[in-house]
Amino acid sequence: MSLLRQNSMRCWTISIVGVALLSGCSGDHPAPTPVVSVQTATARRAPLPITVTGEATLEPLHQAILATKISAPIARYYVQRGDRVHKGELLATLKNGDLQGAALGSQGQYQQAKALYATTTQATVPQEMQKAELELAQTKAQVDLQRRIYHSRKQLFEEGALPGRDVDQAKVALVQAKTLHDIARRHLEALEKVSRSAELSSATGQLQQAQGQYQQAQAMLSYSEIRSPINGYVTDRPLYAGEMAAAGAPLLTVMDLDVLVAKAHLPQPEVAGLAVGAPAQVVVPGFSAPVSGKVMLVSPALDPGSTTVEIWIRIENKNKHLQPGTPVHVAIQSRVIPDALVVPAAAIMQNAGGEQHVMIVGADNVAHSQEVKIGIESEGQAQILSGIVAGAQVITVGAYAMDDGTQVRVVTAPDAPPQQTSMTSGGGN
């Protein structure tokens, strides 16, 4: 028992000495300073294109939703959904037997009115005018004759060759001839001023009325034929042959797919200065690369509901790969700031107070926080208005939650992701 106790005491002594030795080594070598691996970029001056982005929907530039103006059963369709059609092509017809009858009747009335007009203008009125002119000429000749007779008898009476009664009779006959002449003259004038004009107006009115009824009947008949107003493709045909088509109900939809437009609503401050013709990129789901387009319309007024500006981007679609109704993402280059101080947008951070700052790496590999004022952010670049100068090294990766004065190690992108490491000193236990 005494030997065991001595061995136990010896072991405790050795343990205490070992601990003391280890404590002595630790005191000679202090704990290493943490180093954070980061990636940096240089603040530089460069042209900064201002790009406006937003969501849009593809729509055809030209389309027609064809509806009938009359209510009638559908007699026949001549096209199917997906067929290509041309302007003026007959697409469908409605049953129109009653309209054909009405058009035929109005055509007969129109022909009758034309004949009456021709008779009035070419026969009736000229004949009456000729008759009146003939009567006027006859009464004038009678007046001339009675005047000569009167003067002859008056001379003979003065010479004592005729009694006064014959002179009086000749005078009465002259007065009567003048009266008939005046009546004939007034009759001719009435025909020229009133009767002829009234008859011509009446005939013209009847002709125009009949022509209008005929044209109306023809128009009603034409409503039973549905024709395409544009070149394009049939994209919808909601009804079947034999069904009743109500007036105003869509029968067919034709879209021109050669040119599509992406319609986007963007905030007014972002599109200030945006002009027609500006280049745009349209990202379409399922496409490996963006589709190029150009701004074709900038609305001159804000949308009253959203207070945004409607922008139309024209996209050529000759190969028909794009489909109307597709949601897309658009990016429009509005203008370029020629000499902007820029850093990657990833370098910009915001503290709890809402102030923006960047972490700058000095020559001693120590990171310092620097407050900055930001201008435009576009295409992954941020414009620096104040706070740093060109040539400053700003941290782009690894600065999250970093304290001012942190020791850093700059690595390149292919290196391992940012992580905290420690510098180990050589030798000594």
DRENMAR-153602 format. One record per residue (C-alpha): residue in three letters; x, y, z. Coordinates in steps of 0.02 Angstrom, whole numbers, plus 50000, padded with zeros to 5 digits. Example, Ala and Ser with C-alpha at 12.3 -4.5 7.8 and 13.67 -1.06 7.14 Angstrom:
BEGIN
{martor=ala&x=50615&y=49775&z=50390} .
{martor=ser&x=50684&y=49947&z=50357} .
END
This chain:
BEGIN
{martor=met&x=50000&y=50000&z=50000} .
{martor=ser&x=50143&y=50117&z=50037} .
{martor=leu&x=50220&y=50080&z=49867} .
{martor=leu&x=50057&y=50113&z=49775} .
{martor=arg&x=50035&y=50280&z=49865} .
{martor=gln&x=50211&y=50332&z=49818} .
{martor=asn&x=50181&y=50290&z=49634} .
{martor=ser&x=50018&y=50389&z=49635} .
{martor=met&x=50103&y=50542&z=49709} .
{martor=arg&x=50239&y=50531&z=49578} .
{martor=cys&x=50110&y=50530&z=49435} .
{martor=trp&x=50019&y=50682&z=49504} .
{martor=thr&x=50184&y=50775&z=49516} .
{martor=ile&x=50228&y=50735&z=49336} .
{martor=ser&x=50054&y=50793&z=49278} .
{martor=ile&x=50070&y=50958&z=49369} .
{martor=val&x=50242&y=50989&z=49294} .
{martor=gly&x=50175&y=50949&z=49119} .
{martor=val&x=50033&y=51072&z=49139} .
{martor=ala&x=50154&y=51203&z=49197} .
{martor=leu&x=50265&y=51173&z=49046} .
{martor=leu&x=50118&y=51187&z=48927} .
{martor=ser&x=50060&y=51347&z=49010} .
{martor=gly&x=50233&y=51419&z=48990} .
{martor=cys&x=50233&y=51382&z=48801} .
{martor=ser&x=50062&y=51462&z=48778} .
{martor=gly&x=50117&y=51622&z=48859} .
{martor=asp&x=50266&y=51639&z=48743} .
{martor=his&x=50156&y=51632&z=48581} .
{martor=pro&x=49997&y=51746&z=48576} .
{martor=ala&x=49838&y=51695&z=48479} .
{martor=pro&x=49849&y=51733&z=48289} .
{martor=thr&x=49747&y=51878&z=48210} .
{martor=pro&x=49597&y=51819&z=48102} .
{martor=val&x=49616&y=51852&z=47915} .
{martor=val&x=49465&y=51857&z=47794} .
{martor=ser&x=49484&y=51804&z=47613} .
{martor=val&x=49399&y=51930&z=47498} .
{martor=gln&x=49384&y=51977&z=47314} .
{martor=thr&x=49408&y=52157&z=47259} .
{martor=ala&x=49380&y=52271&z=47110} .
{martor=thr&x=49455&y=52439&z=47062} .
{martor=ala&x=49346&y=52595&z=47057} .
{martor=arg&x=49367&y=52663&z=46881} .
{martor=arg&x=49300&y=52792&z=46762} .
{martor=ala&x=49206&y=52722&z=46613} .
{martor=pro&x=49050&y=52752&z=46508} .
{martor=leu&x=48897&y=52691&z=46604} .
{martor=pro&x=48748&y=52641&z=46496} .
{martor=ile&x=48585&y=52670&z=46586} .
{martor=thr&x=48472&y=52520&z=46564} .
{martor=val&x=48288&y=52517&z=46611} .
{martor=thr&x=48217&y=52346&z=46649} .
{martor=gly&x=48043&y=52280&z=46676} .
{martor=glu&x=47918&y=52144&z=46639} .
{martor=ala&x=47812&y=52140&z=46482} .
{martor=thr&x=47699&y=52030&z=46377} .
{martor=leu&x=47717&y=51993&z=46193} .
{martor=glu&x=47571&y=52048&z=46086} .
{martor=pro&x=47545&y=52059&z=45897} .
{martor=leu&x=47569&y=52229&z=45819} .
{martor=his&x=47417&y=52197&z=45707} .
{martor=gln&x=47270&y=52088&z=45749} .
{martor=ala&x=47084&y=52082&z=45710} .
{martor=ile&x=46945&y=52007&z=45813} .
{martor=leu&x=46811&y=51979&z=45681} .
{martor=ala&x=46630&y=51993&z=45735} .
{martor=thr&x=46469&y=52000&z=45635} .
{martor=lys&x=46351&y=52149&z=45633} .
{martor=ile&x=46198&y=52039&z=45613} .
{martor=ser&x=46126&y=51891&z=45705} .
{martor=ala&x=46119&y=51736&z=45597} .
{martor=pro&x=46171&y=51552&z=45599} .
{martor=ile&x=46346&y=51512&z=45536} .
{martor=ala&x=46330&y=51430&z=45365} .
{martor=arg&x=46512&y=51381&z=45337} .
{martor=tyr&x=46691&y=51408&z=45391} .
{martor=tyr&x=46827&y=51410&z=45257} .
{martor=val&x=46979&y=51410&z=45374} .
{martor=gln&x=47040&y=51317&z=45526} .
{martor=arg&x=47137&y=51379&z=45677} .
{martor=gly&x=47319&y=51401&z=45628} .
{martor=asp&x=47285&y=51434&z=45442} .
{martor=arg&x=47374&y=51579&z=45359} .
{martor=val&x=47253&y=51702&z=45278} .
{martor=his&x=47270&y=51856&z=45169} .
{martor=lys&x=47185&y=52024&z=45171} .
{martor=gly&x=47012&y=52015&z=45092} .
{martor=glu&x=47004&y=51824&z=45099} .
{martor=leu&x=46832&y=51749&z=45136} .
{martor=leu&x=46840&y=51660&z=45305} .
{martor=ala&x=46659&y=51618&z=45345} .
{martor=thr&x=46480&y=51647&z=45287} .
{martor=leu&x=46314&y=51664&z=45379} .
{martor=lys&x=46146&y=51607&z=45316} .
{martor=asn&x=46081&y=51753&z=45212} .
{martor=gly&x=45929&y=51700&z=45110} .
{martor=asp&x=45820&y=51840&z=45178} .
{martor=leu&x=45957&y=51967&z=45147} .
{martor=gln&x=45977&y=51910&z=44968} .
{martor=gly&x=45790&y=51933&z=44939} .
{martor=ala&x=45793&y=52107&z=45014} .
{martor=ala&x=45942&y=52154&z=44908} .
{martor=leu&x=45857&y=52091&z=44751} .
{martor=gly&x=45698&y=52192&z=44789} .
{martor=ser&x=45795&y=52351&z=44824} .
{martor=gln&x=45892&y=52326&z=44664} .
{martor=gly&x=45728&y=52322&z=44566} .
{martor=gln&x=45669&y=52483&z=44648} .
{martor=tyr&x=45834&y=52563&z=44608} .
{martor=gln&x=45822&y=52516&z=44425} .
{martor=gln&x=45644&y=52583&z=44418} .
{martor=ala&x=45698&y=52748&z=44494} .
{martor=lys&x=45839&y=52762&z=44368} .
{martor=ala&x=45717&y=52737&z=44225} .
{martor=leu&x=45599&y=52868&z=44296} .
{martor=tyr&x=45742&y=52991&z=44314} .
{martor=ala&x=45795&y=52962&z=44135} .
{martor=thr&x=45617&y=52987&z=44073} .
{martor=thr&x=45597&y=53147&z=44173} .
{martor=thr&x=45760&y=53224&z=44120} .
{martor=gln&x=45762&y=53165&z=43940} .
{martor=ala&x=45578&y=53160&z=43887} .
{martor=thr&x=45443&y=53238&z=43996} .
{martor=val&x=45524&y=53401&z=44042} .
{martor=pro&x=45599&y=53438&z=43869} .
{martor=gln&x=45431&y=53404&z=43785} .
{martor=glu&x=45338&y=53524&z=43898} .
{martor=met&x=45473&y=53653&z=43872} .
{martor=gln&x=45461&y=53634&z=43684} .
{martor=lys&x=45271&y=53649&z=43690} .
{martor=ala&x=45279&y=53806&z=43795} .
{martor=glu&x=45409&y=53883&z=43681} .
{martor=leu&x=45301&y=53842&z=43530} .
{martor=glu&x=45148&y=53921&z=43609} .
{martor=leu&x=45249&y=54076&z=43650} .
{martor=ala&x=45309&y=54089&z=43471} .
{martor=gln&x=45133&y=54066&z=43404} .
{martor=thr&x=45058&y=54199&z=43517} .
{martor=lys&x=45196&y=54320&z=43470} .
{martor=ala&x=45161&y=54292&z=43286} .
{martor=gln&x=44977&y=54321&z=43320} .
{martor=val&x=45017&y=54484&z=43410} .
{martor=asp&x=45121&y=54543&z=43261} .
{martor=leu&x=44981&y=54498&z=43142} .
{martor=gln&x=44846&y=54586&z=43242} .
{martor=arg&x=44956&y=54739&z=43260} .
{martor=arg&x=44977&y=54754&z=43070} .
{martor=ile&x=44791&y=54730&z=43044} .
{martor=tyr&x=44751&y=54863&z=43173} .
{martor=his&x=44872&y=54990&z=43098} .
{martor=ser&x=44808&y=54954&z=42922} .
{martor=arg&x=44626&y=54976&z=42969} .
{martor=lys&x=44665&y=55131&z=43068} .
{martor=gln&x=44748&y=55209&z=42916} .
{martor=leu&x=44601&y=55161&z=42805} .
{martor=phe&x=44482&y=55233&z=42935} .
{martor=glu&x=44576&y=55396&z=42933} .
{martor=glu&x=44565&y=55398&z=42744} .
{martor=gly&x=44377&y=55366&z=42757} .
{martor=ala&x=44385&y=55196&z=42675} .
{martor=leu&x=44329&y=55093&z=42829} .
{martor=pro&x=44203&y=55122&z=42965} .
{martor=gly&x=44263&y=55146&z=43143} .
{martor=arg&x=44186&y=54982&z=43198} .
{martor=asp&x=44316&y=54884&z=43100} .
{martor=val&x=44455&y=54981&z=43185} .
{martor=asp&x=44382&y=54941&z=43355} .
{martor=gln&x=44371&y=54756&z=43313} .
{martor=ala&x=44552&y=54755&z=43257} .
{martor=lys&x=44603&y=54840&z=43420} .
{martor=val&x=44511&y=54711&z=43525} .
{martor=ala&x=44592&y=54569&z=43428} .
{martor=leu&x=44764&y=54647&z=43460} .
{martor=val&x=44733&y=54658&z=43646} .
{martor=gln&x=44677&y=54477&z=43652} .
{martor=ala&x=44831&y=54421&z=43557} .
{martor=lys&x=44943&y=54516&z=43679} .
{martor=thr&x=44854&y=54434&z=43826} .
{martor=leu&x=44881&y=54259&z=43756} .
{martor=his&x=45061&y=54302&z=43723} .
{martor=asp&x=45087&y=54358&z=43902} .
{martor=ile&x=45008&y=54197&z=43967} .
{martor=ala&x=45121&y=54090&z=43857} .
{martor=arg&x=45273&y=54189&z=43911} .
{martor=arg&x=45233&y=54169&z=44097} .
{martor=his&x=45200&y=53984&z=44072} .
{martor=leu&x=45370&y=53960&z=43992} .
{martor=glu&x=45454&y=54057&z=44130} .
{martor=ala&x=45365&y=53950&z=44260} .
{martor=leu&x=45425&y=53792&z=44176} .
{martor=glu&x=45601&y=53858&z=44171} .
{martor=lys&x=45605&y=53918&z=44351} .
{martor=val&x=45484&y=53810&z=44449} .
{martor=ser&x=45409&y=53661&z=44360} .
{martor=arg&x=45569&y=53599&z=44279} .
{martor=ser&x=45668&y=53619&z=44440} .
{martor=ala&x=45534&y=53534&z=44544} .
{martor=glu&x=45517&y=53386&z=44427} .
{martor=leu&x=45704&y=53363&z=44416} .
{martor=ser&x=45721&y=53375&z=44605} .
{martor=ser&x=45582&y=53249&z=44631} .
{martor=ala&x=45658&y=53128&z=44507} .
{martor=thr&x=45831&y=53151&z=44583} .
{martor=gly&x=45765&y=53123&z=44760} .
{martor=gln&x=45676&y=52963&z=44711} .
{martor=leu&x=45832&y=52900&z=44626} .
{martor=gln&x=45943&y=52938&z=44776} .
{martor=gln&x=45819&y=52857&z=44896} .
{martor=ala&x=45811&y=52699&z=44792} .
{martor=gln&x=46000&y=52698&z=44776} .
{martor=gly&x=46022&y=52716&z=44964} .
{martor=gln&x=45903&y=52573&z=45000} .
{martor=tyr&x=45994&y=52466&z=44874} .
{martor=gln&x=46163&y=52504&z=44950} .
{martor=gln&x=46096&y=52470&z=45124} .
{martor=ala&x=46029&y=52302&z=45069} .
{martor=gln&x=46197&y=52262&z=44988} .
{martor=ala&x=46287&y=52311&z=45148} .
{martor=met&x=46175&y=52200&z=45253} .
{martor=leu&x=46208&y=52058&z=45132} .
{martor=ser&x=46396&y=52089&z=45143} .
{martor=tyr&x=46387&y=52072&z=45333} .
{martor=ser&x=46349&y=51888&z=45307} .
{martor=glu&x=46523&y=51866&z=45233} .
{martor=ile&x=46669&y=51873&z=45355} .
{martor=arg&x=46830&y=51927&z=45270} .
{martor=ser&x=47002&y=51955&z=45343} .
{martor=pro&x=47055&y=52139&z=45352} .
{martor=ile&x=47241&y=52094&z=45371} .
{martor=asn&x=47369&y=51962&z=45326} .
{martor=gly&x=47401&y=51841&z=45467} .
{martor=tyr&x=47355&y=51679&z=45552} .
{martor=val&x=47190&y=51619&z=45624} .
{martor=thr&x=47221&y=51602&z=45811} .
{martor=asp&x=47044&y=51578&z=45876} .
{martor=arg&x=46879&y=51512&z=45810} .
{martor=pro&x=46760&y=51498&z=45958} .
{martor=leu&x=46600&y=51445&z=45867} .
{martor=tyr&x=46556&y=51297&z=45756} .
{martor=ala&x=46463&y=51294&z=45591} .
{martor=gly&x=46275&y=51290&z=45622} .
{martor=glu&x=46284&y=51386&z=45786} .
{martor=met&x=46194&y=51552&z=45804} .
{martor=ala&x=46311&y=51701&z=45790} .
{martor=ala&x=46245&y=51849&z=45888} .
{martor=ala&x=46280&y=52025&z=45827} .
{martor=gly&x=46445&y=52081&z=45900} .
{martor=ala&x=46500&y=51907&z=45952} .
{martor=pro&x=46679&y=51861&z=45897} .
{martor=leu&x=46686&y=51731&z=45759} .
{martor=leu&x=46872&y=51729&z=45719} .
{martor=thr&x=47035&y=51807&z=45777} .
{martor=val&x=47173&y=51844&z=45651} .
{martor=met&x=47347&y=51895&z=45709} .
{martor=asp&x=47494&y=51956&z=45608} .
{martor=leu&x=47640&y=51862&z=45688} .
{martor=asp&x=47777&y=51939&z=45580} .
{martor=val&x=47799&y=52083&z=45703} .
{martor=leu&x=47767&y=52073&z=45890} .
{martor=val&x=47775&y=52206&z=46024} .
{martor=ala&x=47826&y=52188&z=46205} .
{martor=lys&x=47715&y=52306&z=46304} .
{martor=ala&x=47790&y=52358&z=46471} .
{martor=his&x=47737&y=52483&z=46603} .
{martor=leu&x=47889&y=52568&z=46680} .
{martor=pro&x=47908&y=52704&z=46813} .
{martor=gln&x=47911&y=52879&z=46743} .
{martor=pro&x=48080&y=52932&z=46820} .
{martor=glu&x=48167&y=52781&z=46742} .
{martor=val&x=48109&y=52817&z=46565} .
{martor=ala&x=48142&y=53004&z=46569} .
{martor=gly&x=48235&y=53044&z=46409} .
{martor=leu&x=48193&y=52877&z=46328} .
{martor=ala&x=48166&y=52901&z=46142} .
{martor=val&x=48090&y=52799&z=46001} .
{martor=gly&x=48223&y=52692&z=45918} .
{martor=ala&x=48319&y=52652&z=46078} .
{martor=pro&x=48391&y=52474&z=46073} .
{martor=ala&x=48317&y=52344&z=46187} .
{martor=gln&x=48349&y=52163&z=46237} .
{martor=val&x=48203&y=52046&z=46271} .
{martor=val&x=48232&y=51891&z=46377} .
{martor=val&x=48108&y=51756&z=46325} .
{martor=pro&x=48081&y=51600&z=46432} .
{martor=gly&x=48159&y=51449&z=46348} .
{martor=phe&x=48274&y=51550&z=46236} .
{martor=ser&x=48461&y=51533&z=46260} .
{martor=ala&x=48496&y=51713&z=46209} .
{martor=pro&x=48400&y=51877&z=46220} .
{martor=val&x=48302&y=51939&z=46070} .
{martor=ser&x=48345&y=52110&z=46001} .
{martor=gly&x=48213&y=52244&z=45979} .
{martor=lys&x=48187&y=52432&z=45968} .
{martor=val&x=48073&y=52552&z=46059} .
{martor=met&x=47932&y=52599&z=45941} .
{martor=leu&x=47816&y=52692&z=46060} .
{martor=val&x=47837&y=52794&z=46218} .
{martor=ser&x=47666&y=52843&z=46285} .
{martor=pro&x=47650&y=53033&z=46300} .
{martor=ala&x=47540&y=53015&z=46455} .
{martor=leu&x=47550&y=52915&z=46616} .
{martor=asp&x=47434&y=52770&z=46648} .
{martor=pro&x=47303&y=52842&z=46768} .
{martor=gly&x=47293&y=52681&z=46869} .
{martor=ser&x=47477&y=52641&z=46896} .
{martor=thr&x=47557&y=52810&z=46854} .
{martor=thr&x=47680&y=52719&z=46742} .
{martor=val&x=47730&y=52748&z=46561} .
{martor=glu&x=47682&y=52618&z=46431} .
{martor=ile&x=47827&y=52569&z=46319} .
{martor=trp&x=47812&y=52466&z=46158} .
{martor=ile&x=47963&y=52368&z=46097} .
{martor=arg&x=47955&y=52309&z=45916} .
{martor=ile&x=48021&y=52132&z=45886} .
{martor=glu&x=48039&y=52051&z=45715} .
{martor=asn&x=47966&y=51875&z=45713} .
{martor=lys&x=47988&y=51816&z=45535} .
{martor=asn&x=48028&y=51638&z=45590} .
{martor=lys&x=47871&y=51632&z=45701} .
{martor=his&x=47970&y=51568&z=45851} .
{martor=leu&x=47892&y=51695&z=45969} .
{martor=gln&x=47712&y=51677&z=46025} .
{martor=pro&x=47591&y=51813&z=46079} .
{martor=gly&x=47548&y=51808&z=46263} .
{martor=thr&x=47722&y=51757&z=46319} .
{martor=pro&x=47783&y=51849&z=46475} .
{martor=val&x=47958&y=51920&z=46447} .
{martor=his&x=48088&y=52027&z=46534} .
{martor=val&x=48145&y=52183&z=46441} .
{martor=ala&x=48302&y=52288&z=46459} .
{martor=ile&x=48308&y=52455&z=46369} .
{martor=gln&x=48463&y=52563&z=46352} .
{martor=ser&x=48399&y=52739&z=46376} .
{martor=arg&x=48562&y=52839&z=46375} .
{martor=val&x=48748&y=52832&z=46421} .
{martor=ile&x=48842&y=52930&z=46554} .
{martor=pro&x=49008&y=52958&z=46464} .
{martor=asp&x=49130&y=52975&z=46612} .
{martor=ala&x=49059&y=52895&z=46769} .
{martor=leu&x=49155&y=52832&z=46920} .
{martor=val&x=49092&y=52653&z=46936} .
{martor=val&x=49114&y=52502&z=47048} .
{martor=pro&x=49025&y=52334&z=47044} .
{martor=ala&x=48853&y=52349&z=47122} .
{martor=ala&x=48898&y=52201&z=47234} .
{martor=ala&x=49020&y=52314&z=47327} .
{martor=ile&x=48881&y=52428&z=47390} .
{martor=met&x=48817&y=52389&z=47565} .
{martor=gln&x=48693&y=52473&z=47678} .
{martor=asn&x=48704&y=52489&z=47866} .
{martor=ala&x=48564&y=52487&z=47993} .
{martor=gly&x=48541&y=52675&z=47976} .
{martor=gly&x=48512&y=52661&z=47790} .
{martor=glu&x=48679&y=52739&z=47741} .
{martor=gln&x=48771&y=52661&z=47596} .
{martor=his&x=48955&y=52618&z=47609} .
{martor=val&x=49094&y=52513&z=47534} .
{martor=met&x=49240&y=52420&z=47612} .
{martor=ile&x=49407&y=52484&z=47546} .
{martor=val&x=49566&y=52380&z=47555} .
{martor=gly&x=49724&y=52481&z=47588} .
{martor=ala&x=49905&y=52439&z=47552} .
{martor=asp&x=49919&y=52356&z=47723} .
{martor=asn&x=49779&y=52233&z=47678} .
{martor=val&x=49665&y=52308&z=47810} .
{martor=ala&x=49482&y=52344&z=47763} .
{martor=his&x=49404&y=52511&z=47806} .
{martor=ser&x=49222&y=52564&z=47788} .
{martor=gln&x=49192&y=52717&z=47680} .
{martor=glu&x=49023&y=52802&z=47660} .
{martor=val&x=48978&y=52839&z=47478} .
{martor=lys&x=48840&y=52924&z=47380} .
{martor=ile&x=48766&y=52818&z=47241} .
{martor=gly&x=48697&y=52880&z=47075} .
{martor=ile&x=48637&y=52763&z=46939} .
{martor=glu&x=48644&y=52574&z=46951} .
{martor=ser&x=48644&y=52484&z=46783} .
{martor=glu&x=48705&y=52319&z=46714} .
{martor=gly&x=48787&y=52268&z=46878} .
{martor=gln&x=48881&y=52433&z=46895} .
{martor=ala&x=48848&y=52573&z=47019} .
{martor=gln&x=48893&y=52755&z=46991} .
{martor=ile&x=48989&y=52835&z=47135} .
{martor=leu&x=48949&y=53019&z=47155} .
{martor=ser&x=49059&y=53049&z=47309} .
{martor=gly&x=49157&y=52957&z=47444} .
{martor=ile&x=49298&y=52873&z=47347} .
{martor=val&x=49410&y=52911&z=47199} .
{martor=ala&x=49463&y=52814&z=47046} .
{martor=gly&x=49590&y=52678&z=47086} .
{martor=ala&x=49519&y=52630&z=47256} .
{martor=gln&x=49509&y=52443&z=47289} .
{martor=val&x=49334&y=52398&z=47349} .
{martor=ile&x=49282&y=52229&z=47415} .
{martor=thr&x=49153&y=52143&z=47306} .
{martor=val&x=49146&y=51971&z=47390} .
{martor=gly&x=49171&y=51935&z=47575} .
{martor=ala&x=49128&y=52103&z=47654} .
{martor=tyr&x=48962&y=52050&z=47731} .
{martor=ala&x=48958&y=52095&z=47917} .
{martor=met&x=49142&y=52142&z=47911} .
{martor=asp&x=49207&y=52259&z=48045} .
{martor=asp&x=49311&y=52411&z=48007} .
{martor=gly&x=49496&y=52369&z=48023} .
{martor=thr&x=49481&y=52185&z=47980} .
{martor=gln&x=49637&y=52103&z=47911} .
{martor=val&x=49600&y=52033&z=47737} .
{martor=arg&x=49683&y=51927&z=47605} .
{martor=val&x=49638&y=51966&z=47423} .
{martor=val&x=49603&y=51812&z=47320} .
{martor=thr&x=49547&y=51790&z=47141} .
{martor=ala&x=49379&y=51724&z=47087} .
{martor=pro&x=49434&y=51544&z=47050} .
{martor=asp&x=49497&y=51524&z=47231} .
{martor=ala&x=49397&y=51443&z=47368} .
{martor=pro&x=49245&y=51540&z=47433} .
{martor=pro&x=49282&y=51675&z=47562} .
{martor=gln&x=49313&y=51605&z=47736} .
{martor=gln&x=49402&y=51654&z=47897} .
{martor=thr&x=49579&y=51582&z=47916} .
{martor=ser&x=49714&y=51600&z=48049} .
{martor=met&x=49898&y=51633&z=48033} .
{martor=thr&x=49995&y=51492&z=48122} .
{martor=ser&x=50166&y=51525&z=48199} .
{martor=gly&x=50304&y=51400&z=48177} .
{martor=gly&x=50385&y=51296&z=48319} .
{martor=gly&x=50351&y=51289&z=48505} .
{martor=asn&x=50232&y=51180&z=48603} .
END
